[in-house]
Amino acid sequence: GLQAATGTSSAGVINLTVNNTAFRNNFVGIDAAHGSSGTFTFNITNNNLQTNVASSAMAINVNRLGSPSFNSFGLFSGTISGNTIGTAGVANSGSDVGDGINVESNGSGGTTQVAIVSNTIRQVGQHGIFVGAVDANIGGTTPPTLEARIVSNSVSNMEPAIALDGINVLNGGLNNDDVIVCLDIASNNLTAVRTGLRVRGSGLPTRPRTVRLEAWDGVTPPQ
């Protein structure tokens, strides 16, 4: 429906605002991708996205690009809030086999910051909200940092039999991934097929990762 992107090995700068717009019958409704040394800020707010179809389709996709030859990534930050994805009772209207909101950091280095707040997500085929940092061994040795605030979202009416989690956080997808993931997850209403909230690595034998939770020192059990 709409794509805004910077390429790797460039210095492009983007300030993206998408507000109060309807997207229908797309592979990806809104796609924001960042690979340059410049900054990319985005505000994706109050949009209505329906019937995102085809393999791995998603309504909103935010993707920090990785590169084997470039590692000077600029800050990638923004807000995804107040969006309506899919319609309860209308099969595949959010996404036939993909996610409602997908935020992913690929490759080494760089910082991605996102606030995912007060979105309504229905009839998706995989995850309501997916946040992941993966392939951190591509392009250098500096761990990428992904900071995500996921608050007051509503996920339900997921596609039966095929859908998975309301919120899925993947902190590393390869056995040599080294990532830093900072999370603030609160006050979401999640009715999922598999798990409401799932935070984990890929399941492969892995090197230590860092996961930081808001108001947690990493030692004392949270109350």
C-alpha positions, 0 to 999 in steps of 0.5 A: 500500500505504502513503502518508505525506505532508505538503502544500506551504504547510504545517508538517507533521512526519512520522516514518515507520517501516515495518519487516518488512511485506509489500506485495502487488499495489499500484500503489506499495507504500510512498509517502513525499512531503514538501512542508512546512516541517517535517521528514520522517524515514523508515526503510523497512527489511526489507520485502517488496514484490511485484507492483507493477503498472500504468503507472509503478508502483514498489515504494518511492517517496520524493518531495520535492514542488515548488510554484510558490508555496511554497519553505520546504521542511524537511529530508527524510531517511531510510534505505531498507535491507534490503528485498526487491523482486520475486522472480527468475523471477517476471515483473513481481513487482518492477514491471511498467514502473517502478522498484524504488526511486524517490527524486526531488526536485522543484522549487527549494530544500530538501534531500533526504538518503537512504541506500539500503543492502543492498536486493535488487531483482528483476524490475523494468521500468525502473530498479532504483534511480532518484535524480533532482533535476528541475524546479528552476526551479519555485517559486524560485531556490534550487537543491535539494540531493539527497544520496544514499548508494547502497551494497551493493544487489543488482539483477538479473533485470530485465525483458528488452527493456524494463528499463534501468539498475541505478542511474540518477541524473538530475541535472536534467531541464530545460534550465534546471535548477540542481541540486546532487547529492551521491553516495556509490555503492559496492559494489553488484552490478548486472546490468542490461539497458542500463547498470549505473550511469548518471549524467547530465542529461536530454540537453537543452542544459543549464545547469551543474549541480553533482555532488559525489562522495564523496572527490573534489575535483571536479578530480583524476581519481578513482583 
